[in-house]
Amino acid sequence: MSLNRQEKTVVVEEISAQVAKAQSIVIAEYRGLDVASVTVLRKQARESGVYLRVLKNTLARRAVTGTPFEGLSSQLTGPLMYAISADPVAAAKVLSDFAKSNDKLVLKGGALPNGVMSVEGVKALASLPSREELLAKLLGTMQAPVAQFVRTLNEVPTKFVRGLAAVRDKQAA
């Protein structure tokens, strides 16, 4: 069923709003994918905070025109599924993981603001740790010197108490 002009305008505005707050867009060809598989993929995307949509390429071109993702326009051919995410890694990770288990979903490329990625770039981006993992590593790194300092401060009174205990034991014997 085709959309009339007003419906197309609404779709372009909706996608433009998603693109405005996006940090990454990944595109994949979904030819031959059954409804059950797409439903599973949509669920995974929703859980990861990824906006997943099948669009006409002309509408997608209009939505990315004038944005940092404008370079993606050259890759928009064929039946494509668009994954748009505020987390730069999430969209690539969701589609790449799903493509590993389902050969009918074929990654075609992607874009970060002001940069276009090939399929290899998307796979490399998907292999990066998530934002939460990176923040946890950063917190651990920042916390390590403080923890070591506390252990060092605690060692002084501990040695003193051990010394007093040794003197007490020596005098008791």
C-alpha positions in Angstrom: 0.0 0.0 0.0 1.6 3.3 -1.0 1.6 6.4 1.1 0.1 9.7 0.1 2.1 12.9 0.2 1.0 13.8 3.7 1.8 10.4 5.1 5.2 10.5 3.4 5.9 13.9 5.0 5.0 12.5 8.5 7.4 9.6 7.9 10.2 11.8 6.8 9.7 14.1 9.8 9.7 11.1 12.2 12.9 9.7 10.7 14.5 13.1 10.7 13.8 13.4 14.4 15.4 10.1 15.0 18.4 11.0 12.8 18.8 14.3 14.7 19.6 12.5 17.9 21.4 9.6 16.4 25.1 8.7 16.8 25.0 5.9 14.3 22.9 4.5 11.4 23.4 0.9 10.2 21.7 -0.4 7.1 21.0 -4.0 6.2 19.3 -5.9 3.4 16.4 -8.0 4.7 15.4 -9.9 1.6 14.0 -13.3 2.4 13.6 -12.7 6.2 10.4 -14.2 7.6 8.1 -12.4 10.0 9.1 -14.4 13.1 12.8 -13.5 12.5 12.0 -9.8 12.0 9.9 -9.8 15.2 12.8 -11.3 17.2 15.1 -8.7 15.7 12.8 -5.8 16.5 12.5 -7.1 20.1 16.3 -7.2 20.4 16.6 -3.7 18.9 14.0 -2.3 21.3 15.8 -3.8 24.3 19.1 -2.1 23.1 17.5 1.3 22.5 17.8 1.0 18.7 15.1 2.4 16.4 14.6 -0.2 13.7 12.5 0.6 10.6 12.0 -0.5 7.0 11.7 2.5 4.8 11.5 3.5 1.2 15.0 4.6 0.2 13.7 7.9 -1.3 12.2 8.8 2.1 15.4 7.8 3.9 17.4 10.0 1.5 15.1 13.0 2.3 15.4 12.3 6.0 19.3 12.3 6.0 19.7 15.3 3.6 21.3 18.2 5.4 22.4 16.0 8.4 25.9 14.7 9.3 24.7 11.4 7.8 24.2 12.7 4.3 27.1 10.6 3.0 25.0 7.5 3.5 22.7 8.4 0.6 25.0 6.7 -1.9 24.5 3.3 -0.2 20.7 3.4 -0.2 19.7 0.9 -2.8 17.6 -2.3 -2.5 15.2 -3.4 0.2 16.9 -2.0 3.3 16.2 -2.0 7.0 17.5 1.0 9.0 18.8 0.8 12.5 19.3 4.2 14.1 20.8 4.6 17.6 21.9 7.3 20.0 24.6 4.8 21.2 27.2 4.6 18.5 27.8 0.8 19.0 24.3 -0.4 19.8 22.8 -0.5 16.2 25.9 -2.2 14.7 26.0 -4.7 17.6 22.3 -5.6 17.2 22.3 -6.1 13.5 25.7 -7.8 13.4 24.8 -10.3 16.1 21.5 -11.1 14.4 23.2 -11.4 11.0 25.6 -14.0 12.5 22.7 -16.3 13.3 20.5 -15.5 10.3 22.2 -15.4 6.9 19.3 -13.7 5.2 20.0 -10.4 6.9 23.0 -8.9 5.0 24.8 -5.9 6.4 25.3 -3.2 3.7 27.0 -0.4 5.6 26.5 2.4 8.0 27.4 5.9 9.1 28.6 7.8 12.0 28.2 11.6 12.1 30.3 13.0 9.2 31.6 9.5 8.2 30.4 6.6 6.1 31.3 3.0 7.1 31.7 -0.1 5.0 30.5 -3.5 6.1 33.9 -4.2 7.7 33.6 -0.9 9.6 30.2 -1.9 10.9 31.5 -5.2 12.0 34.5 -3.6 13.7 32.2 -1.1 15.4 30.0 -4.0 16.6 33.0 -5.7 18.2 33.7 -2.7 20.4 32.5 -2.9 24.0 29.2 -1.1 24.9 29.1 2.3 26.6 28.3 0.6 29.9 31.2 -1.7 29.7 33.6 1.2 28.9 32.2 3.2 31.8 32.7 0.3 34.2 36.3 -0.1 33.0 36.9 3.6 33.4 35.4 3.6 36.9 37.6 0.6 37.9 40.7 2.4 36.5 39.8 5.6 38.4 39.0 3.7 41.6 42.3 1.6 41.7 44.6 4.3 42.9 42.2 5.3 45.7 41.8 1.7 46.8 45.6 1.2 46.8 46.0 4.5 48.9 43.4 3.3 51.4 45.2 -0.1 51.7 48.5 1.7 52.2 47.1 4.0 54.9 45.5 0.9 56.7 48.9 -0.9 56.6 50.6 1.6 59.0 48.3 1.0 62.0 48.2 -2.8 61.2 52.0 -3.0 61.4 51.9 -1.0 64.6 49.3 -3.4 66.2 51.3 -6.4 65.1 54.5 -4.9 66.6 52.7 -4.3 69.9 51.3 -7.9 69.9 54.8 -9.2 69.2 56.2 -7.2 72.2 53.4 -8.4 74.4 54.0 -12.0 73.4 57.7 -11.6 74.0 57.2 -10.1 77.5 54.6 -12.8 78.4 57.1 -15.5 77.5 
